[in-house]
Amino acid sequence: MTKLTICIAEDHTLVRKGLVRLMNTFERIGDIREASNGKELISLVHTAAPDIVILDLEMPVLNGFDTAKYIVEHHPDIKILILTMHTEEVFILNLMELGVHGFLNKNAELEEVERALYAIADRDFYRNDIINKVLKNKVRRQKSTGSGPLSLRELEILLLICKEFTPAEISKRLQISEKTFFNHRAHILRKVTARGNVGLVKYAYQQGIIELLPPT
């Protein structure tokens, strides 16, 4: 089993060290490197790119938003998990537009931290109550316009992504190759002008598509 590499940027030493100790107990987590601000984290990323970065939003020198923006632009393959106490809609929507992969409240339970990291690694996003609440509020303020430019096959794939199936699971379910799945996903991303799966979930909420999902 390939271990995931993590970089964490958090200026509060106790919080950062506590998270590192916690993640060291996770079965799939390997090397963990630490930074106290965004500038230090970017230096670590340039040295050796991790699979996932965990970013606190409020940091000195370079904050989490600007750090995330830099990583998205210069290291698009790195997954980003935002750690914050601020779950206001404007913060979450801006970061989703930017292309981050998930959010965790600093009061999250230990099990959720592990669940979020694996979801981001395996499915490209972590959808929890933070995202659901923000998107539902946004949907209430705008009129649903249907599935827009998506074909039936693309809509089917979008729904499965929203249900948090992995690429391998979606490919098997639809009896297509993973290469075909990723080609479809790339077309969907271009059509809806999203950067990643979090953006696709946002689009599904905005269009009312996600309401078509059966209960899990």
N, C-alpha and C positions, 0 to 999 in steps of 0.2 A: 504494500500500500504506500503510495507516494504521500509524503507529509506536506502539509500546507505551510508556507512561510508567511510570516506576519510582520508588519511594521506598525507600531503604535505611536501616535503623537498625542501626548497629554501633558500639560504643564504642571498638574498637581502630582507630585511624586508619589504620595500614598495611593492615589487612585490608579496611577500607571503601574506601580509595582504590584498592587493587588490584582489588577487584570492580568498581568504577566504570570503571576503565581497561579491564578485560576486557569489560564489557557494552557499552562504547562501540564495540567492534568487531563487535557482533552486528547483523546486517542489519535486524532488525525492531524494534530498541530505539531509542527517541527520547530524550526528556528524562529525565534521571536527577537526582534530588535526594537530598541526604544529611542524616542526623541522627545524633547520637552517643548518643541514648537515646530511649525511647518517648515521653516528653513532647514532645521536639522534633519527632518524627515526626508526632504527632497534630496539632501546629500546622501542619505542612506539608500534611497531609491536609485540614485545614479550609480552607486557602488555595486548594488545587486538588487534587481527588481524583485519584490516579493509577489506572492499571489494576491494578498489582501492588505490594504492599509486601513487602520482604525484611526479616525480623526476626531479630536475634540474640536468643537466649533470655536470656542473662545480660548485663544492662545496668544501669547506675546510674539513679537517679531513678525510672524506670518500666521494669520488666523486660518481656521479650518476651511472656510469657503474658498479663499484664495489658493490655499494648498490643493484642495480638491480640483479647482479649475486648472491649475498647472498640471496635475497628474492626468486629468482627462485629456488635455491637449497634447501632452508629451509622452505619456505612458498609457494609452487607451486600453491595454490588456490587463492592467491592474484593477482589481475590484476595490470599491471604496465603501466602507461602513462608517456612518456618521454616529458619533457618540455625543449626546447633548441633553440638556435639561430644557431646551427651548423647542417646543413642539408646535409653535404658532404656524398657522397656515402659510404665511408668506415665506418663512424660512424653508419649510419643507418643499413647497412648490418650486422655489428658486433652485434648490439643490437637485430636485428631480429633473428639472429642465437642464441642469448642468450635466447630468448623467451619472449621479451616484447610484449605488446598488442597494442601499438599505439604511435604516435608521434604528438606533437603540437609545432608549431613555437610560440615563445614568442610574435610575432606580430599578432597572431590569433584573429579573431573577437570573441566577447563575445558569440555569438550563437554557434560557433564551439566548444568552451570549453564544453558547455552543451551537444552538440551532440556527442562529443568524449566520454565523461564519460558514457552516456547511451549506446552507441554502444559497448563499452568495457564490460559493465555490462551484456548486453543482448545477444551479439553475439561473445564475446570473443576477438574482435579486432576492430580497427578503421582504415579504409583504406581511406587515403586522398591523396592530390597531392604530399606530401612528399614521401610516400611509392611508389605511382605510378611512379613518375619520376625516382627514384632510380632503381626500378625493370625493367622499360623499357630500361634504359641505360644498365643494366646488360644483358638483353636479346639480345640487339644488338651485344654484344660481344661474344655470344656463340650460337652454333647451336642448334636448337630445336630438341628434340629427341622423341617427342610424349608423350603419357600418361604413358609410363613405365609400372610398375608392377600393376597398378590399374585395377580392374574389371570394367565392364560397370556400375554396381550399385555404386561402389565407385567413379567412375568418375562423375556420376550424382550428388552424394552428394557433391563432391568437388566443382562442378560448382555452386551449390546452396549456399554453404558456401561463395564462392567468390562473389556471388550476395548479400550477407549480410542478408540472411534469418535467422531467429532464429531457434533453434532446434525444437521448437513446430511447426513452420511454415513448416519446411522441413519434419517433421514426417507426418503432415497432407497432404502435397502435394504428398508425396510418399506412403501414406497409410500404414505407419509402425509405431510401437510404438516408443516413445522417447528412451526407453532402447535399442531398435534395432538400432536407429540412432547413439547413443553414442558408441555402439559396433562397428558399421561400421567406425565411426570417429576414434576410437582407433586403428583399423586395418590400416586405411589410414596413421595415424601419424607414426605408426611403419614402414610401408612400405617406406615412403618417408623421414624418420628420421627427422621429424619436432616435435617441442615442443608444438605448439598450432596453432590457426587459422591463425595468421600472417605468420607462417612458411608455412602453406598450400597455402596461397595466393602467397607467394614467389615461391613455387614449381610450382604453376600453371603458373606464368609468365615465369619461366625458361623453362618449357616444351612447352610453346606456347598454353597451354590449355585455358588460360583465353581469348584468341582471339576468342574462340568459343562462348563466351557470347553474347546474343542478346542485342541491345541497351535497356537501362532502361528508 
